[in-house]
Amino acid sequence: MRVLVIEDHIDYADVIARGLRRAGMAVDVAHDGVTGWEKASVYDYDVVLLDRDLPRMHGDELCRRLRDGGAGARVLMLTAAAGAGQVATGLSLGADDYLAKPFEFVELEARIRALARRPDRADAPVLEAAGIRVDCSSRVVTRDGRPVDLTPKELGVLETLIASGARVTSAEELLARVWDENADPFTTTVRTTIGRLRRKLGRPDPIETVTGSGYRIRR
């Protein structure tokens, strides 16, 4: 899952980003509305965490642009103003959910995952293929009933491959979906992660390499 955090308080944004990365998400950060809009226009995010009171472009205007521009990302507004009128205004602008500061991180993570599971955008809460079962909420993975301990990136790759069904997923797409904007497009990270994932999942190998195209889960 890929998330964009748009928050002008740098330390606060960094704390959120670190927490979400530990939860296995790929996270990009912007500290003003214009930069947030530029990133949202380039990358395909699942969820945008949007502070309302932003410099250079107010969060309300950015939310309108995201919706008018047809962005598929879910928008979770973050704000210190939590009155009913503020919530109604935010939702009327096209936000999908609203969370008042301060908040518990566990609630933030739960709301992000709930938004990403909505029918027109998201993967199922439980993914299954080739004897593999992935509970996306608890991040518990088993194969044929055997627990499999995966790193956040390994889990992200596995979720993406299973959710893609029979479609081949390229290394470039995996890099974009599981890593953040700082990932080197020429890196061998994806291939290395696929190799570790294969070893942990065991035999028979559930991941098929389609030469010149990418990877998919064997059905």
C-alpha positions as CSV (number, residue, x, y, z in Angstrom):
1,M,0.0,0.0,0.0
2,R,1.3,3.5,-0.9
3,V,0.4,6.5,1.2
4,L,1.1,10.2,0.8
5,V,1.4,12.3,4.0
6,I,0.8,16.0,3.4
7,E,1.6,17.8,6.7
8,D,3.5,21.1,7.2
9,H,4.8,20.3,10.7
10,I,8.0,18.4,9.6
11,D,8.6,16.5,12.9
12,Y,5.0,15.4,13.1
13,A,5.0,14.3,9.5
14,D,8.2,12.3,10.0
15,V,6.7,10.6,13.1
16,I,3.6,9.6,11.1
17,A,5.7,8.4,8.1
18,R,8.0,6.3,10.3
19,G,5.1,4.6,12.0
20,L,3.4,3.8,8.7
21,R,6.6,2.4,7.3
22,R,7.0,0.2,10.3
23,A,3.4,-1.0,9.6
24,G,4.6,-2.1,6.1
25,M,3.4,0.8,4.0
26,A,5.3,2.8,1.4
27,V,5.2,6.4,2.4
28,D,6.0,9.7,0.7
29,V,5.9,13.0,2.5
30,A,5.1,16.6,1.4
31,H,5.2,19.7,3.6
32,D,3.0,22.0,1.7
33,G,-0.1,21.9,-0.6
34,V,1.7,22.6,-3.9
35,T,4.3,19.8,-3.4
36,G,1.5,17.5,-2.3
37,W,-0.5,18.2,-5.4
38,E,2.6,17.6,-7.6
39,K,3.3,14.3,-6.0
40,A,-0.4,13.2,-6.1
41,S,-0.4,14.1,-9.8
42,V,2.6,11.8,-10.5
43,Y,2.2,8.8,-8.3
44,D,-0.7,6.4,-7.8
45,Y,-1.5,6.5,-4.1
46,D,-3.9,4.3,-2.2
47,V,-4.5,6.9,0.6
48,V,-3.6,10.6,1.0
49,L,-3.3,11.9,4.6
50,L,-4.2,15.5,4.2
51,D,-3.7,18.3,6.8
52,R,-6.2,21.1,6.2
53,D,-4.0,24.1,7.2
54,L,-1.3,23.9,4.7
55,P,1.0,26.6,3.3
56,R,1.1,27.4,-0.5
57,M,-2.2,25.7,-1.1
58,H,-4.9,25.1,1.5
59,G,-5.9,21.5,2.2
60,D,-9.5,22.3,1.2
61,E,-8.3,23.4,-2.3
62,L,-6.0,20.4,-2.6
63,C,-8.9,18.1,-1.7
64,R,-11.1,19.7,-4.4
65,R,-8.3,19.3,-6.9
66,L,-7.8,15.6,-6.1
67,R,-11.5,14.9,-6.6
68,D,-11.9,17.1,-9.7
69,G,-8.8,15.6,-11.2
70,G,-10.2,12.1,-10.8
71,A,-7.5,10.9,-8.4
72,G,-8.3,7.4,-7.2
73,A,-6.6,7.8,-3.8
74,R,-8.8,7.9,-0.7
75,V,-8.4,11.1,1.3
76,L,-8.2,11.1,5.1
77,M,-8.2,14.6,6.4
78,L,-6.2,15.4,9.5
79,T,-7.0,18.6,11.5
80,A,-7.0,20.1,15.0
81,A,-10.5,21.3,14.3
82,A,-12.9,18.5,15.1
83,G,-16.3,20.2,15.4
84,A,-19.3,18.8,13.5
85,G,-19.2,21.8,11.1
86,Q,-15.6,21.2,10.3
87,V,-16.1,17.5,9.7
88,A,-19.1,18.2,7.4
89,T,-17.1,20.8,5.4
90,G,-14.2,18.4,5.0
91,L,-16.4,15.6,3.8
92,S,-18.3,17.9,1.4
93,L,-15.0,18.7,-0.3
94,G,-14.6,15.1,-1.2
95,A,-12.6,13.7,1.8
96,D,-13.4,10.0,2.5
97,D,-12.7,10.2,6.3
98,Y,-11.8,12.7,8.9
99,L,-9.5,12.3,12.0
100,A,-8.9,15.0,14.6
101,K,-5.5,15.7,16.1
102,P,-4.2,14.4,18.5
103,F,-5.0,10.8,17.7
104,E,-3.8,7.3,18.6
105,F,-1.6,5.8,15.9
106,V,-3.4,2.5,16.0
107,E,-6.6,4.3,15.0
108,L,-4.8,6.1,12.2
109,E,-3.4,2.8,10.8
110,A,-6.8,1.2,11.1
111,R,-8.6,4.0,9.2
112,I,-6.0,3.9,6.5
113,R,-6.4,0.2,6.0
114,A,-10.2,0.5,6.1
115,L,-10.1,3.2,3.4
116,A,-7.8,1.1,1.2
117,R,-10.2,-1.8,1.4
118,R,-13.2,0.1,0.0
119,P,-14.6,-1.8,-3.0
120,D,-13.6,0.4,-5.9
121,R,-10.1,0.8,-4.7
122,A,-8.9,-2.0,-2.5
123,D,-7.7,-5.4,-2.0
124,A,-9.8,-7.9,0.1
125,P,-9.0,-8.0,3.9
126,V,-7.9,-11.6,3.4
127,L,-6.0,-12.8,0.3
128,E,-5.5,-16.4,-0.7
129,A,-3.7,-18.3,-3.4
130,A,-1.4,-21.3,-3.8
131,G,-2.0,-22.4,-0.2
132,I,-1.0,-18.9,1.0
133,R,-3.3,-16.9,3.3
134,V,-2.6,-13.3,4.0
135,D,-4.7,-11.4,6.6
136,C,-4.1,-7.8,5.5
137,S,-5.4,-6.3,8.7
138,S,-3.3,-8.4,11.2
139,R,-0.4,-8.9,8.6
140,V,-0.4,-12.6,9.5
141,V,0.8,-14.9,6.7
142,T,0.5,-18.7,6.5
143,R,1.2,-21.3,3.9
144,D,-0.7,-24.6,4.2
145,G,-1.3,-23.6,7.8
146,R,2.3,-22.9,8.5
147,P,3.2,-19.4,9.8
148,V,5.5,-17.4,7.6
149,D,7.4,-14.5,9.1
150,L,7.9,-11.8,6.5
151,T,9.4,-8.3,6.5
152,P,7.1,-5.4,5.6
153,K,8.5,-5.2,2.1
154,E,8.2,-9.0,1.5
155,L,4.6,-8.8,2.8
156,G,3.9,-5.8,0.5
157,V,5.2,-7.7,-2.5
158,L,3.2,-10.8,-1.7
159,E,0.0,-8.8,-1.2
160,T,0.4,-7.0,-4.5
161,L,1.1,-10.3,-6.4
162,I,-1.9,-12.1,-4.9
163,A,-4.2,-9.2,-5.4
164,S,-3.1,-9.0,-9.1
165,G,-4.6,-12.5,-9.8
166,A,-3.4,-14.0,-13.0
167,R,-2.0,-10.6,-14.2
168,V,1.8,-10.3,-14.5
169,T,3.2,-7.6,-12.3
170,S,6.4,-5.9,-13.5
171,A,9.3,-5.1,-11.2
172,E,8.7,-1.5,-11.9
173,E,5.1,-1.7,-10.7
174,L,6.2,-3.6,-7.6
175,L,8.8,-0.9,-6.9
176,A,6.2,1.8,-7.3
177,R,3.6,0.1,-5.1
178,V,5.7,-1.2,-2.2
179,W,8.6,1.2,-2.0
180,D,8.5,5.0,-1.9
181,E,9.7,7.8,-4.3
182,N,13.3,7.5,-3.1
183,A,13.7,4.0,-4.5
184,D,16.3,3.6,-7.2
185,P,14.6,2.4,-10.4
186,F,17.7,0.6,-11.4
187,T,18.1,-1.3,-8.1
188,T,17.9,-5.1,-7.8
189,T,15.8,-4.7,-4.6
190,V,12.7,-6.2,-6.2
191,R,14.6,-9.3,-7.4
192,T,16.3,-9.7,-4.1
193,T,13.0,-9.4,-2.2
194,I,11.3,-12.0,-4.5
195,G,14.2,-14.4,-3.8
196,R,13.8,-14.1,0.0
197,L,10.1,-14.4,-0.3
198,R,10.4,-17.6,-2.3
199,R,12.7,-19.1,0.3
200,K,10.4,-18.3,3.2
201,L,7.3,-19.5,1.4
202,G,9.0,-22.8,0.5
203,R,8.2,-25.5,-2.1
204,P,6.6,-25.7,-4.4
205,D,7.6,-22.3,-5.6
206,P,4.4,-20.2,-5.7
207,I,5.9,-17.3,-7.6
208,E,6.3,-17.5,-11.4
209,T,8.8,-15.4,-13.2
210,V,7.6,-14.3,-16.6
211,T,10.7,-13.5,-18.6
212,G,10.8,-9.9,-19.7
213,S,7.5,-9.1,-18.0
214,G,7.6,-9.7,-14.3
215,Y,6.0,-12.0,-11.7
216,R,2.7,-13.6,-10.8
217,I,1.4,-16.1,-8.3
218,R,0.9,-19.6,-9.6
219,R,-2.7,-20.7,-9.6
